[in-house]
Amino acid sequence: MRDRCATRRTAPETAPPPGIRKPLPPRLFAVHGTNAETRWEALRGEDYLTPDGLFFVRNHTATPLIDAAAWRLTLWGDALRGGPVAFTYRDLLGMPAETVTAFIECAGNGRRLYGEQQNQEVSGTPWRLGAVGVARWRGVRLAALLDRAGMSDRAVALMPRGLDADYVEAGENLGRVRRPLPVAKALDDVLVAYEMNGRPLPPDHGHPARLVVPGWVGAASIKWLGDVEVSAEPLESPWSTRLYRMHGPGHPPGGGPPLTRMGVKSAFELPWPARLEAGREHLLRGRSWSGGGRVVRAEVSDDEGVSWRPARLLGDRHPHGWVRWTFPWTPREAGNLHLLVRAADETGAVQPGHAAYNVFGYGFDAVVRHPVLVT
């Protein structure tokens, strides 16, 4: 395998931290360096889609400002029948468009809970559960672009690459963000998106165009897409060998296979910790999602999982999105407790009680114990 692209304090109310363009008010976001996590209580009362202004930001470096008129998407490689083919922004707008409603989620979403819930030390951005959002993406199927570029039947892998700056880790230049994508997935449901929730992509979310890889880890949905290698041989990058695979006890030497599909997860639309009044009914709200397909069930427990009661599922249930739910709850007495919610998807997958440990804290999918102070 080869990688031919290698080497080359909380924010104020109105000002983003260096590297992010949109405002990140502390009441809406928790800022982690170059990244911004959505606070779940900010989603309470919002509709199905995550507004652009509430969508989390995951940046390896900084958000670039790219002129759509000058931008080009180049497809190249030894599995094209001709030479490189470049598409302009206008070219994309002129092609048949498709729309998909899908979540994008960082593979490390929930990483902080390895320590808080399982007493396990992991490294990486300390997301709790806010590194996920659902949007309506519009663009051109990657399969259509590959067909126009003349992809041959020798193709086995693609290497989409972004236009953000080179990423340097511990003094080593890893080059621009890029991650291999199997041809089978690329031809299935991958979108080259230029709109988010009915408007052109904002800079922080990939303007002029990005990949949307439904159900897979967010690292696959390359932002600020600049080129795609189309290869007759397997491809690798640091984002598929060193990063975004399971390392540590219980995993193979050198790590498990590159991460793809996300697991089943759930979250309450509540502050962390939440403060609720005893003796009156509260209508709890939340959302559940899965990379495996539609969520078909959500259940809530207020007794550490001894008993579970069904939540009421609401409205839209897109196969690559999430489902909203409500649960009426009346706490009887004051004190500290935990609220738990677990979901199941249409494949039969259910949130486990314990997440599989790995040193980078990827894939936390365990039932979350949300702390509540009842007063």
C-alpha positions as CSV (number, residue, x, y, z in Angstrom):
1,M,0.0,0.0,0.0
2,R,1.2,3.5,-0.6
3,D,0.4,7.2,0.2
4,R,1.4,9.3,-2.7
5,C,0.1,12.5,-1.1
6,A,2.3,12.4,2.0
7,T,4.4,15.3,3.3
8,R,4.1,18.0,1.6
9,R,-9.7,29.5,26.9
10,T,-13.2,29.7,26.0
11,A,-14.1,32.1,23.2
12,P,-15.8,35.5,23.8
13,E,-19.5,35.8,22.9
14,T,-18.9,37.1,19.4
15,A,-15.4,36.1,18.5
16,P,-14.4,32.6,17.4
17,P,-11.0,31.1,18.5
18,P,-8.2,31.1,16.0
19,G,-8.9,28.8,13.1
20,I,-12.7,28.8,13.2
21,R,-14.7,31.5,11.3
22,K,-18.2,31.5,12.8
23,P,-19.1,32.8,16.3
24,L,-18.9,30.3,19.1
25,P,-20.9,31.7,22.1
26,P,-20.1,29.8,25.3
27,R,-23.7,29.1,25.9
28,L,-23.8,27.1,22.7
29,F,-20.4,25.6,22.3
30,A,-17.5,24.2,24.4
31,V,-14.3,25.0,22.6
32,H,-11.4,22.5,22.4
33,G,-8.5,24.1,20.7
34,T,-9.3,24.1,16.9
35,N,-12.6,22.3,17.6
36,A,-16.0,23.4,18.9
37,E,-18.5,21.0,20.6
38,T,-22.2,21.7,20.5
39,R,-23.9,21.9,23.9
40,W,-26.8,19.5,23.9
41,E,-29.1,21.9,25.8
42,A,-28.7,24.3,22.9
43,L,-30.6,21.8,20.7
44,R,-33.7,21.8,22.9
45,G,-36.6,23.2,20.9
46,E,-34.7,23.0,17.6
47,D,-36.2,21.2,14.7
48,Y,-34.9,18.0,13.2
49,L,-31.9,19.6,11.4
50,T,-28.9,21.1,13.2
51,P,-28.7,24.8,12.2
52,D,-25.5,25.8,10.7
53,G,-24.8,28.1,13.6
54,L,-25.1,25.2,16.1
55,F,-23.2,22.5,14.1
56,F,-20.0,21.3,15.7
57,V,-16.6,22.0,14.1
58,R,-13.8,19.5,13.8
59,N,-10.6,21.1,12.3
60,H,-7.2,19.6,12.2
61,T,-5.7,23.0,11.5
62,A,-7.7,26.1,10.5
63,T,-10.7,26.8,8.3
64,P,-9.5,28.1,4.9
65,L,-11.4,30.7,2.9
66,I,-11.7,29.4,-0.6
67,D,-12.9,31.3,-3.7
68,A,-15.5,29.1,-5.3
69,A,-15.0,30.7,-8.7
70,A,-11.3,29.7,-8.7
71,W,-11.8,26.3,-7.0
72,R,-11.2,23.1,-8.9
73,L,-11.9,19.5,-7.9
74,T,-9.4,17.3,-9.7
75,L,-9.8,13.5,-10.2
76,W,-6.6,11.8,-11.1
77,G,-4.7,8.4,-10.9
78,D,-3.8,5.2,-12.6
79,A,-7.4,3.9,-12.6
80,L,-8.7,6.6,-14.8
81,R,-8.9,5.7,-18.5
82,G,-7.6,9.1,-19.5
83,G,-5.6,11.8,-17.8
84,P,-6.7,14.0,-14.8
85,V,-10.2,15.6,-15.0
86,A,-11.0,18.9,-13.3
87,F,-14.5,20.1,-12.3
88,T,-15.4,23.7,-11.5
89,Y,-18.0,24.8,-9.0
90,R,-20.2,25.8,-11.9
91,D,-19.8,22.3,-13.3
92,L,-21.1,20.8,-10.1
93,L,-24.1,23.2,-10.0
94,G,-24.9,22.2,-13.6
95,M,-25.0,18.4,-12.9
96,P,-28.1,16.5,-11.6
97,A,-28.3,17.1,-7.9
98,E,-29.2,14.8,-5.1
99,T,-30.1,15.5,-1.5
100,V,-29.4,13.3,1.6
101,T,-30.2,14.0,5.2
102,A,-27.4,12.6,7.3
103,F,-25.4,13.0,10.5
104,I,-21.7,13.7,10.6
105,E,-20.0,12.6,13.8
106,C,-16.4,12.7,14.9
107,A,-15.1,9.2,15.6
108,G,-14.0,10.5,19.0
109,N,-17.4,11.7,20.0
110,G,-17.9,10.6,23.7
111,R,-14.2,10.3,24.2
112,R,-14.4,12.1,27.5
113,L,-16.8,9.5,28.9
114,Y,-14.1,6.8,28.8
115,G,-12.6,8.6,31.8
116,E,-15.8,9.9,33.4
117,Q,-17.7,6.6,33.2
118,Q,-15.2,3.8,32.7
119,N,-12.2,5.3,34.6
120,Q,-10.0,4.6,31.5
121,E,-7.4,7.1,30.3
122,V,-7.5,8.0,26.6
123,S,-5.9,10.8,24.5
124,G,-7.5,13.2,22.0
125,T,-10.0,16.0,21.9
126,P,-12.2,15.6,25.1
127,W,-15.6,15.6,23.4
128,R,-18.5,14.6,25.6
129,L,-21.4,13.9,23.2
130,G,-21.6,17.2,21.1
131,A,-19.4,16.3,18.1
132,V,-22.4,15.3,16.0
133,G,-25.0,17.1,13.9
134,V,-27.6,16.3,11.2
135,A,-28.0,18.4,8.1
136,R,-29.6,18.2,4.7
137,W,-26.8,18.0,2.2
138,R,-27.2,18.7,-1.5
139,G,-24.7,18.0,-4.2
140,V,-23.6,15.5,-6.9
141,R,-23.1,11.8,-6.4
142,L,-19.4,11.0,-6.3
143,A,-20.3,8.0,-8.6
144,A,-21.4,10.5,-11.2
145,L,-18.1,12.4,-11.1
146,L,-16.1,9.1,-11.3
147,D,-18.2,8.1,-14.3
148,R,-17.5,11.4,-16.1
149,A,-13.8,11.1,-15.3
150,G,-13.6,7.7,-16.9
151,M,-12.9,5.4,-13.9
152,S,-11.9,2.0,-15.1
153,D,-12.9,-1.4,-13.6
154,R,-9.3,-1.6,-12.2
155,A,-10.1,0.9,-9.5
156,V,-10.0,-0.4,-6.0
157,A,-9.5,2.7,-3.8
158,L,-9.9,6.4,-3.8
159,M,-8.0,9.1,-1.8
160,P,-10.0,12.2,-1.3
161,R,-7.9,15.1,0.0
162,G,-8.8,18.5,1.5
163,L,-7.5,22.0,0.9
164,D,-6.8,22.9,4.5
165,A,-3.2,23.4,5.6
166,D,-0.7,20.6,6.3
167,Y,-1.3,18.9,9.7
168,V,1.8,18.7,11.9
169,E,1.7,16.3,14.8
170,A,4.6,16.1,17.3
171,G,6.9,17.9,14.8
172,E,6.0,15.6,11.9
173,N,4.3,17.0,8.9
174,L,1.5,14.5,7.9
175,G,0.4,16.6,4.9
176,R,-3.1,17.6,4.1
177,V,-6.0,15.7,5.6
178,R,-6.9,12.7,3.4
179,R,-8.3,9.2,4.0
180,P,-8.8,6.2,1.7
181,L,-12.3,5.4,0.6
182,P,-13.2,2.0,-0.9
183,V,-14.6,2.1,-4.4
184,A,-17.7,0.1,-3.3
185,K,-18.7,2.8,-0.7
186,A,-17.9,5.6,-3.1
187,L,-20.3,4.2,-5.7
188,D,-23.0,3.5,-3.2
189,D,-24.1,6.7,-1.4
190,V,-21.3,9.2,-1.2
191,L,-22.1,12.8,-2.0
192,V,-19.9,15.7,-3.1
193,A,-22.0,18.3,-1.3
194,Y,-22.1,22.1,-2.0
195,E,-25.1,23.0,0.1
196,M,-26.0,22.5,3.8
197,N,-29.6,23.0,5.0
198,G,-30.5,24.8,1.7
199,R,-27.6,27.2,1.5
200,P,-24.0,27.1,0.2
201,L,-21.7,25.4,2.6
202,P,-20.3,27.7,5.3
203,P,-16.5,27.9,5.4
204,D,-16.3,25.9,8.7
205,H,-18.2,23.1,7.1
206,G,-16.4,22.7,3.8
207,H,-17.1,25.5,1.3
208,P,-17.0,25.2,-1.6
209,A,-17.5,21.4,-1.5
210,R,-17.1,18.5,0.8
211,L,-17.7,14.8,0.9
212,V,-20.6,13.4,2.9
213,V,-20.1,9.7,3.6
214,P,-23.4,8.6,5.3
215,G,-23.1,6.5,8.4
216,W,-19.3,6.5,8.5
217,V,-16.9,8.3,10.9
218,G,-16.6,12.0,10.2
219,A,-13.0,11.8,9.1
220,A,-14.2,10.2,5.9
221,S,-16.3,13.2,5.0
222,I,-13.4,15.3,3.8
223,K,-14.0,19.1,4.0
224,W,-12.8,21.6,1.4
225,L,-12.4,18.8,-1.1
226,G,-9.6,19.5,-3.6
227,D,-8.6,16.3,-5.3
228,V,-9.4,12.6,-5.4
229,E,-6.8,10.0,-6.4
230,V,-8.4,7.0,-8.2
231,S,-6.1,4.0,-7.8
232,A,-5.8,0.5,-9.1
233,E,-3.9,-0.4,-5.9
234,P,-4.8,-0.1,-2.1
235,L,-4.0,3.3,-0.6
236,E,-3.0,4.4,2.9
237,S,-2.6,7.6,4.8
238,P,-1.9,8.5,8.5
239,W,-5.7,8.9,8.8
240,S,-6.1,5.2,8.1
241,T,-3.0,3.7,9.7
242,R,-2.0,5.7,12.7
243,L,-5.3,7.6,13.3
244,Y,-8.9,6.5,13.1
245,R,-8.4,2.8,14.0
246,M,-8.5,1.0,17.4
247,H,-5.1,0.7,19.2
248,G,-4.3,-0.7,22.6
249,P,-5.1,-3.8,24.7
250,G,-7.5,-6.2,23.0
251,H,-6.7,-4.9,19.5
252,P,-4.2,-6.3,16.9
253,P,-0.6,-5.0,16.9
254,G,-0.5,-1.9,14.8
255,G,-4.2,-1.4,15.4
256,G,-7.5,-2.8,14.1
257,P,-9.0,-2.1,10.7
258,P,-9.7,1.5,9.7
259,L,-12.8,2.8,11.4
260,T,-15.9,3.0,9.2
261,R,-19.5,2.7,10.4
262,M,-20.5,4.5,13.6
263,G,-22.4,2.7,16.4
264,V,-25.7,3.5,18.1
265,K,-25.8,6.5,20.4
266,S,-28.2,8.7,22.4
267,A,-28.2,12.0,24.2
268,F,-30.5,14.1,26.4
269,E,-31.1,17.7,25.4
270,L,-30.1,18.8,28.9
271,P,-27.2,20.7,30.5
272,W,-24.4,18.7,32.0
273,P,-25.1,18.3,34.8
274,A,-28.9,19.1,34.7
275,R,-30.8,20.7,37.5
276,L,-34.5,19.8,37.7
277,E,-37.2,20.4,40.3
278,A,-38.7,17.5,42.3
279,G,-42.4,16.9,42.5
280,R,-43.4,18.1,39.0
281,E,-43.4,16.5,35.5
282,H,-40.6,17.4,33.1
283,L,-40.8,16.5,29.5
284,L,-37.4,15.2,28.7
285,R,-36.2,15.5,25.1
286,G,-33.3,13.8,23.3
287,R,-32.0,12.3,20.1
288,S,-30.7,8.9,19.1
289,W,-28.8,7.9,15.9
290,S,-26.9,5.0,14.4
291,G,-24.5,4.4,11.5
292,G,-26.4,1.1,10.9
293,G,-29.7,2.6,9.9
294,R,-32.9,4.0,11.4
295,V,-33.3,4.0,15.2
296,V,-36.5,2.0,16.1
297,R,-36.5,2.2,19.9
298,A,-35.3,4.4,22.7
299,E,-35.8,3.6,26.4
300,V,-35.1,5.7,29.5
301,S,-34.0,4.6,33.0
302,D,-33.8,6.6,36.2
303,D,-32.7,3.7,38.5
304,E,-29.2,3.0,37.0
305,G,-30.6,0.6,34.4
306,V,-32.6,-1.7,36.7
307,S,-35.8,-0.8,34.8
308,W,-36.4,0.8,31.4
309,R,-39.5,2.6,30.0
310,P,-40.0,3.5,26.3
311,A,-39.6,7.0,25.1
312,R,-42.0,8.4,22.4
313,L,-40.3,8.6,19.0
314,L,-41.2,11.8,17.1
315,G,-41.4,12.8,13.4
316,D,-38.8,12.1,10.8
317,R,-36.6,9.0,10.9
318,H,-34.1,9.3,8.1
319,P,-31.9,6.2,7.7
320,H,-28.8,8.2,8.0
321,G,-30.1,10.8,10.4
322,W,-31.4,10.6,14.0
323,V,-34.7,10.3,15.7
324,R,-36.0,12.8,18.2
325,W,-37.9,11.5,21.3
326,T,-39.7,12.7,24.4
327,F,-40.1,11.1,27.9
328,P,-42.3,12.5,30.6
329,W,-40.5,12.2,34.0
330,T,-41.5,13.3,37.5
331,P,-38.6,13.0,40.1
332,R,-40.1,12.3,43.5
333,E,-37.4,13.5,45.8
334,A,-34.4,15.8,45.9
335,G,-30.9,14.4,45.4
336,N,-28.3,13.4,42.8
337,L,-29.0,10.7,40.3
338,H,-28.4,9.7,36.7
339,L,-30.7,9.5,33.7
340,L,-29.9,6.8,31.2
341,V,-31.2,6.4,27.6
342,R,-30.4,3.5,25.3
343,A,-31.5,3.0,21.7
344,A,-31.7,0.2,19.1
345,D,-31.5,0.4,15.3
346,E,-33.3,-1.5,12.6
347,T,-30.4,-4.0,12.4
348,G,-31.0,-5.1,16.0
349,A,-27.9,-3.3,17.3
350,V,-28.4,-1.9,20.9
351,Q,-26.3,0.5,22.9
352,P,-24.1,-1.6,25.2
353,G,-23.5,-0.9,28.9
354,H,-19.7,-0.6,28.3
355,A,-17.7,0.8,25.4
356,A,-14.7,-1.1,24.0
357,Y,-11.5,0.5,25.2
358,N,-8.9,1.9,22.9
359,V,-6.1,4.3,23.6
360,F,-7.4,7.1,21.3
361,G,-10.9,6.9,22.7
362,Y,-12.8,6.2,19.5
363,G,-16.2,4.8,19.1
364,F,-17.7,5.4,22.6
365,D,-21.2,4.0,22.2
366,A,-22.1,2.9,25.8
367,V,-25.3,4.0,27.5
368,V,-24.4,7.4,29.0
369,R,-25.1,8.2,32.7
370,H,-26.3,11.8,32.5
371,P,-25.9,13.5,35.9
372,V,-29.0,15.3,37.4
373,L,-29.4,17.3,40.6
374,V,-33.0,17.2,41.7
375,T,-33.9,20.1,44.0
